[in-house]
Amino acid sequence: MTNDLILTRTTHLSVDAACQRLVAIAPQHKFGVLATHNLREKMESKGVPFPRECRVIEVCNPQQAQEVLTQAIAISTALPCRISIYEENGRTVLATIKPTALLTMFGVPGAAAAAQQVEVAMIRIMDETCAESGSGKDAAGATAVA
């Protein structure tokens, strides 16, 4: 699926391994991990069968959040940032909505710079999560882009 509003990366890592790496990498970019939601477990606990592995990790840079929230508190409806990690066609996928696309919905010109900074950081977090240790390449062998 191609969507200009969503950033995706793929890796050979398992969903569990990718989640563990992302949780370790996010703080290096000044993002706290607020929660991890296991959608399969949550849905099954409600009696709804859901066979696929899918985790949603909520991350936030509090300084960037404060900057945009002081401009428009309605932006709180789009926070925190989320990175989904799921299996698709034998690969593990990391995906997030582009912060620049998300914040344009609010029509707050001052939020654009913060959204761009957050997007760059999110890309780095996802690239580093998918990268093989020390190689600078993602788990599929493609060179990571910052």
N, C-alpha and C positions, 0 to 999 in steps of 0.2 A: 504494500500500500504506500503510495507516494502522497505526501501532504505537505504543502509549503509552510504550514503552521506548526509542524511537529519536527523536532530534532530527534534523530535516532542513531544509534550505534549498535553493532552486533559483536558478539564474542563467543568463543568456544567454552568460556567459563560456565559452570552451572549457575542456576538462579541463586542458590545459596551462596556460592563463592562470590558472585558479582555483588550481591547485597553486602556481604562482609567487607569487600574491598571498598565499595562506595561509602559505607559508614566510616571507614578508616580514612578515606581520602578527603571527604567533604570538609572536615575541620581545617585541613591544610589550606583551604581556600576561604576561610572565615565563614563557613556555613555550618550551623548546628543541625544535627539530625533530631527532629522533633518527635517523629513516630515512624514506625514501619507497620504497614497494614498487609496482612496475608489474605488476599481476597478469596482464595480457595477455602482456607480454614474458616474465614468469617461467614462465607455463604453457606458452607456445609453445616456450620453451627446453627444456622437459621433454617435448616431443612431443605436448602436449595443445592442440588448437586452441581458442582463446578469442577470438572476434572483437570483443568489447566493450572499450572503454576503461574502466579502473578502476584508480585509484591508492589506496593506503592510506598515509596519512601518520601516523607515530607522533610524538606530542608529549608533553612532560612538564614540569610545574612541579616542580623538585626539592625546594623547601621543602614543598609540599603532599604530595609523595610521601613524604618523610621523616616527616612528621607521621603519616600513616596507617600506614606500614610499622613505625614504632616501637610502634604499638598492636597490630598483627597482621601478622606477616611473610607470612602466607598471602595477603594482599591483593596481593602481588607477582604473583600469577597473573593479575590483572586490569590490570596496568600494562605498558607505558605506555598513555595514552589514544590512541585511533585515530580519525582522521577519514577516511572514505572519500569519494572524489570520482569520480563515474562519470556516464556518459551514460544517460539514460532518456527515451524519448518526445521526443527532440529537444531536451532540456534537460540542463544539467549539474546534478547533485545533489550536495550535501554532506550526509553523514550520520554520526552518531556515536551510540553507546549512551549514554544518560543516566548520568553518573557517580553520581547519587543512586540510581538503580535498581540499578546494578552493585554498589555498595558495601553496599547493604542485604543482599545475599546472605551477607555475612560476619558479620552480627549484632554489629558493633562500634559501640556507640552513639557513641563519641568520634569516629568517622570521618564522621559525618553532616554536621557543619559544614564540614569540608574538602571533602567531596563537593559540597556546595551551592556553595561558592566556586569550585571547579573547573568546575562546570556553568555558572555565570554567565559565567565567562571563556571557556569553549568556545562558548557562544552568541554572545558578542561577537566572537570570532575568526571564526566562521562568517558572522555578519551583515556584518562588515566586509569579509570576502573577497568576499561577493556584492554589496556596495554599489557603486553607480556612484560614481566619483571625486567626493567632496565634496558629493554630493546628499542623503545621508542616506536614500536609497531603495535597495532592492535592484535588481538588474538587470531584474527583472520589473515594477518600478515600485511595489512595496509598500513601505510605510515600515518600516525596520528596527526591530526591537524589542530592547531591551537587557535 
